[in-house]
Amino acid sequence: MWLVFERTRRPDAAYWPGRQALAALDAVAWPLAWVAGTLFVRDRCGLVGAMVVAVAALQALRRLRRALCENHRYFFTTWRWARIVSVVLLVGCLMKLYYLAT
């Protein structure tokens, strides 16, 4: 038996002044970070590095189009990863405090 569950769509993002410019910056910054990381170790990546650069460039264009043309459907990647990193950092600080207290 095959079950298919369809998730409901996320509601549209709220609009505020400057959202489109920040969304465009966020849309291009993450793929550029991947390109920069790949170029930093380019001599060890070979063909895979070139493929990562090409895919990142295509993703940057796709994300930029969504950030500019469909801004109500664009969700910030930086905010998503900042929450995850901050939780991991908080857990690490709490562990350090616990071990210093014992």
ABEGO torsion letter per residue (X at the ends): XBBBBBBBBBBBBBBBBGAAAAAAAAAAAAAAAAAAAAAAAAAAAEAAAAAAAAAAAAAAAAAAAAAAABAAABBBAAAAAAAAAAAAAAAAAAAAAAAAAX
